Amino acid sequence: MPATSANLGPGFDALGLALSLYDDVEATLADEPGTRVIVDGESAGEVDLGEGHLVVKAMRAAFDRMGVGQPDGIRLRCHNRIPHARGLGSSSAAICAGILAARALAESEQFSDGEVFALATEMEGHPDNVAPCLAGGLTVAWSDHTGAPHMVKLVPDERIRPVVAVPSTRLATETARGLLPKDVPHKDASFNAGRAALLIAALTQCPEPGLLLAATEDRLHQNYRAPAMRDTANLVERLRAVGVAAVVSGAGPTVLAFSTSDTQDLIAPEVGNDWHIQLMDVDPFGANVQVPETR
């Protein structure tokens, strides 16, 4: 399951990007009752190793939605590489992994990709992270008047490389969302609508230098959340001051920068030693499910 970065600046709760950083999950069913989870890597020793594990919860929800009955036993092995509570879609990856694992184990051809997306969105609360996790690439996600989620997948220009700067500190998504106002000025909403449209063009066409910087401006969420992650806000400001298109990744506190040949060498000097920097690719395919020939 790939990590994801949502919002991308102006695309609040709509835009998402799949990244080349992955959690691996191996799920099997057992005749012996009970749930057993083994976790290594990120957050090992911190997460629930039973029914409270998010992958297990997603599996249970998928079995219920498919109407196939709950299995007697679940065995789960998770190798986590996506940092938790950093704005890189760890919960979306876990939810998508659980739903897809349940579908594969149940051998249910009736549970469509659209139904997988709908259940993942329901569990996550919004579609902006689960969309790129499932589909890969750059996604635009939205919900219609019935609440049903939809997405469009786009292919970013390969000359644009995402760079993430991950701090040691964490920030719960609920905390970050709690800082957002109920209403925003009309001029700010209009500003972001224009920038979000511009960002699609900038990411897919890699036009002249400087357009990415303008396209990643935001007035809807980053400034409101800044008090909860002052170091993140300061790093975004420093990077943008030297011409790097930097934004808060998801709800933070990770910083995402879109690097090009003109700006790649400008990033590390501004970040310093207190962050883990990683140059990534955009994952083009999204979630990958492998089913052994014999189970």
C-alpha positions as CSV (number, residue, x, y, z in Angstrom):
1,M,0.0,0.0,0.0
2,P,1.5,3.3,-1.0
3,A,1.9,6.3,1.2
4,T,-0.1,9.3,0.1
5,S,0.0,13.1,0.4
6,A,-3.3,14.9,0.4
7,N,-4.3,18.6,-0.2
8,L,-1.1,19.5,-2.0
9,G,-1.6,23.1,-0.9
10,P,-4.8,24.5,-2.4
11,G,-6.6,21.2,-3.1
12,F,-8.0,20.8,0.3
13,D,-9.9,17.5,0.8
14,A,-9.7,16.9,-3.0
15,L,-6.2,16.4,-4.4
16,G,-4.0,13.5,-3.5
17,L,-0.7,11.9,-4.7
18,A,0.5,8.4,-4.3
19,L,4.2,8.1,-3.2
20,S,6.8,5.4,-3.5
21,L,6.8,4.5,0.1
22,Y,5.0,1.3,1.1
23,D,3.4,-0.7,3.9
24,D,3.3,-4.5,3.2
25,V,0.5,-6.5,4.8
26,E,0.1,-10.3,4.7
27,A,-3.3,-11.6,5.7
28,T,-4.5,-15.2,6.1
29,L,-7.6,-16.8,7.6
30,A,-7.3,-19.6,10.2
31,D,-9.6,-22.2,11.6
32,E,-8.5,-21.4,15.1
33,P,-10.6,-18.6,16.5
34,G,-9.0,-15.2,17.4
35,T,-7.0,-12.5,15.8
36,R,-3.2,-12.3,15.9
37,V,-1.2,-9.4,14.5
38,I,2.5,-9.1,14.1
39,V,3.9,-5.7,13.3
40,D,7.5,-4.6,12.5
41,G,8.8,-1.2,11.3
42,E,7.0,2.0,12.0
43,S,5.0,2.1,15.2
44,A,5.8,-1.4,16.1
45,G,5.1,-1.9,19.8
46,E,2.6,1.0,19.8
47,V,-0.4,-0.3,17.8
48,D,-3.0,-2.8,18.9
49,L,-2.2,-6.4,18.0
50,G,-5.8,-7.7,18.0
51,E,-9.3,-6.6,17.0
52,G,-8.3,-2.9,17.6
53,H,-5.8,-2.9,14.7
54,L,-7.0,-0.7,11.9
55,V,-6.3,-3.3,9.2
56,V,-8.4,-5.9,11.1
57,K,-11.2,-3.4,11.6
58,A,-11.2,-2.7,7.8
59,M,-11.2,-6.4,7.1
60,R,-14.2,-6.9,9.5
61,A,-16.1,-4.0,7.9
62,A,-15.4,-5.5,4.4
63,F,-16.6,-9.0,5.3
64,D,-19.8,-7.4,6.7
65,R,-20.3,-5.3,3.6
66,M,-19.8,-8.3,1.3
67,G,-22.2,-10.4,3.4
68,V,-19.9,-13.4,3.5
69,G,-19.8,-13.9,7.3
70,Q,-16.9,-13.3,9.6
71,P,-14.0,-15.8,9.6
72,D,-13.1,-17.7,12.8
73,G,-9.5,-16.5,12.8
74,I,-7.4,-13.8,11.2
75,R,-3.6,-13.8,11.1
76,L,-1.9,-10.6,10.1
77,R,1.7,-9.6,9.5
78,C,2.4,-5.9,8.8
79,H,5.7,-4.4,7.7
80,N,5.2,-0.7,8.2
81,R,7.3,1.9,6.4
82,I,4.8,4.8,6.4
83,P,5.3,7.0,9.5
84,H,2.2,7.3,11.6
85,A,0.5,10.6,12.4
86,R,2.8,12.5,10.0
87,G,0.4,13.4,7.1
88,L,1.5,10.6,4.8
89,G,-1.7,8.5,4.7
90,S,-0.8,5.7,7.1
91,S,-4.5,5.2,8.1
92,S,-5.6,5.2,4.5
93,A,-3.0,2.6,3.7
94,A,-4.2,0.4,6.6
95,I,-7.9,0.8,5.6
96,C,-7.3,0.0,2.0
97,A,-5.1,-2.9,2.9
98,G,-7.7,-4.4,5.1
99,I,-10.6,-4.0,2.6
100,L,-8.6,-5.4,-0.3
101,A,-7.3,-8.3,1.8
102,A,-10.8,-9.3,2.8
103,R,-12.1,-9.1,-0.8
104,A,-9.2,-11.4,-2.0
105,L,-9.7,-13.9,0.9
106,A,-13.4,-14.0,0.4
107,E,-12.9,-14.4,-3.4
108,S,-15.8,-12.1,-3.9
109,E,-16.1,-10.9,-7.5
110,Q,-19.3,-9.1,-6.6
111,F,-17.5,-6.5,-4.5
112,S,-16.4,-3.9,-7.1
113,D,-13.5,-1.4,-7.0
114,G,-16.1,1.3,-6.6
115,E,-17.5,-0.4,-3.5
116,V,-14.0,-0.8,-2.1
117,F,-13.5,3.0,-2.7
118,A,-16.8,3.8,-1.0
119,L,-16.1,1.7,2.1
120,A,-12.6,3.1,2.4
121,T,-13.9,6.6,2.2
122,E,-16.6,5.8,4.7
123,M,-14.0,4.5,7.2
124,E,-11.4,7.3,6.5
125,G,-14.0,10.1,6.5
126,H,-13.0,11.7,3.2
127,P,-11.7,10.4,-0.1
128,D,-8.5,12.5,-0.7
129,N,-6.0,9.9,0.7
130,V,-7.8,6.6,-0.1
131,A,-8.2,7.6,-3.8
132,P,-4.5,7.8,-4.6
133,C,-3.7,4.8,-2.3
134,L,-6.1,2.7,-4.4
135,A,-5.5,4.1,-7.9
136,G,-2.0,5.6,-7.8
137,G,-0.8,8.7,-9.5
138,L,-2.4,12.1,-9.0
139,T,-6.1,12.0,-8.1
140,V,-9.0,14.4,-7.8
141,A,-11.7,13.1,-5.5
142,W,-15.1,14.3,-4.6
143,S,-18.5,13.2,-3.2
144,D,-21.8,13.7,-5.0
145,H,-25.1,14.8,-3.6
146,T,-25.8,11.3,-2.2
147,G,-22.4,11.2,-0.4
148,A,-21.0,8.6,-2.9
149,P,-17.3,9.2,-3.6
150,H,-15.8,9.6,-7.1
151,M,-12.3,10.1,-8.4
152,V,-10.3,11.0,-11.5
153,K,-6.8,9.7,-11.9
154,L,-4.2,11.9,-13.7
155,V,-0.5,11.3,-14.6
156,P,1.9,13.9,-13.2
157,D,4.8,15.0,-15.3
158,E,7.8,12.8,-14.5
159,R,10.1,15.8,-14.4
160,I,8.5,16.8,-11.1
161,R,9.8,14.7,-8.1
162,P,8.2,14.8,-4.7
163,V,10.5,15.3,-1.7
164,V,9.2,14.7,1.8
165,A,10.7,16.1,5.0
166,V,9.4,14.1,7.9
167,P,9.9,15.4,11.5
168,S,10.1,13.2,14.6
169,T,7.0,14.9,16.1
170,R,3.5,13.7,15.4
171,L,0.1,15.4,14.9
172,A,-3.2,13.7,14.9
173,T,-5.5,14.5,12.0
174,E,-8.3,15.2,14.4
175,T,-6.2,17.9,16.1
176,A,-5.3,19.6,12.9
177,R,-8.9,19.6,11.6
178,G,-10.1,21.0,14.9
179,L,-8.1,24.2,14.2
180,L,-10.1,24.9,11.0
181,P,-12.8,27.6,11.1
182,K,-16.4,26.8,10.2
183,D,-16.5,29.5,7.6
184,V,-13.8,31.2,5.4
185,P,-13.9,34.5,3.4
186,H,-15.4,34.2,-0.1
187,K,-12.2,35.8,-1.5
188,D,-10.1,33.0,0.1
189,A,-12.3,30.3,-1.3
190,S,-12.1,31.9,-4.8
191,F,-8.4,32.2,-4.5
192,N,-8.0,28.5,-3.7
193,A,-10.3,27.4,-6.5
194,G,-8.1,29.2,-9.0
195,R,-4.9,27.8,-7.5
196,A,-6.2,24.2,-7.4
197,A,-7.1,24.4,-11.1
198,L,-3.7,25.9,-11.8
199,L,-2.0,23.1,-9.8
200,I,-3.5,20.4,-12.0
201,A,-2.0,22.1,-15.1
202,A,1.3,22.7,-13.3
203,L,1.7,19.1,-12.1
204,T,0.7,17.5,-15.4
205,Q,2.4,19.8,-17.9
206,C,5.5,20.9,-15.9
207,P,5.3,24.4,-17.5
208,E,7.8,27.3,-17.1
209,P,9.7,27.6,-13.8
210,G,7.8,29.4,-11.0
211,L,4.3,28.3,-12.0
212,L,4.4,25.4,-9.4
213,L,5.2,27.9,-6.7
214,A,2.2,30.0,-7.5
215,A,0.0,26.9,-8.0
216,T,0.7,25.6,-4.5
217,E,-0.4,28.8,-2.6
218,D,-3.2,28.1,-0.1
219,R,-5.5,30.2,2.1
220,L,-7.9,27.6,3.4
221,H,-6.1,25.4,5.9
222,Q,-2.3,25.8,6.3
223,N,-2.2,29.1,8.1
224,Y,-5.0,28.0,10.5
225,R,-3.1,24.9,11.4
226,A,0.3,26.6,11.7
227,P,0.1,27.1,15.5
228,A,0.0,23.3,16.0
229,M,3.1,22.7,13.9
230,R,5.2,25.9,14.0
231,D,8.4,24.1,12.7
232,T,6.5,22.8,9.7
233,A,5.1,26.2,8.9
234,N,8.5,27.8,9.2
235,L,10.1,25.2,6.9
236,V,7.4,25.7,4.3
237,E,8.0,29.4,4.5
238,R,11.8,29.0,4.1
239,L,11.5,26.7,1.1
240,R,9.0,28.9,-0.7
241,A,11.2,31.9,-0.1
242,V,13.9,30.3,-2.2
243,G,11.5,29.3,-4.9
244,V,10.6,25.7,-3.9
245,A,7.0,24.7,-4.2
246,A,6.5,23.4,-0.7
247,V,3.3,22.6,1.2
248,V,2.1,20.8,4.3
249,S,1.5,17.1,3.5
250,G,-2.0,16.2,4.4
251,A,-2.7,17.4,8.0
252,G,1.0,17.6,8.7
253,P,3.5,17.8,10.2
254,T,5.4,16.4,7.2
255,V,6.4,18.9,4.5
256,L,6.1,18.0,0.8
257,A,8.1,19.8,-1.8
258,F,7.7,19.5,-5.5
259,S,11.3,19.5,-6.9
260,T,12.4,20.1,-10.4
261,S,15.9,20.3,-12.0
262,D,15.8,24.0,-11.1
263,T,15.0,23.6,-7.4
264,Q,16.2,20.2,-6.3
265,D,19.5,21.4,-4.9
266,L,17.8,24.2,-2.9
267,I,15.8,21.9,-0.6
268,A,18.4,20.2,1.7
269,P,20.2,23.5,2.9
270,E,16.8,24.9,4.1
271,V,15.7,21.7,5.8
272,G,18.7,21.1,8.0
273,N,19.3,18.0,10.2
274,D,16.1,17.8,12.3
275,W,14.1,16.3,9.5
276,H,14.3,13.0,7.6
277,I,14.5,14.0,3.9
278,Q,13.5,11.5,1.2
279,L,13.3,12.0,-2.6
280,M,10.5,9.9,-3.9
281,D,8.7,8.9,-7.1
282,V,5.0,9.1,-7.8
283,D,3.6,5.6,-7.5
284,P,1.7,5.1,-10.8
285,F,-0.4,2.0,-9.9
286,G,-1.6,2.3,-6.3
287,A,-2.5,-0.7,-4.1
288,N,-1.1,-4.0,-5.3
289,V,-2.7,-7.3,-4.2
290,Q,-0.9,-10.6,-4.7
291,V,-2.8,-13.8,-4.1
292,P,-0.8,-17.0,-3.8
293,E,-1.8,-19.7,-6.3
294,T,-2.5,-22.1,-3.3
295,R,-3.8,-21.0,0.0
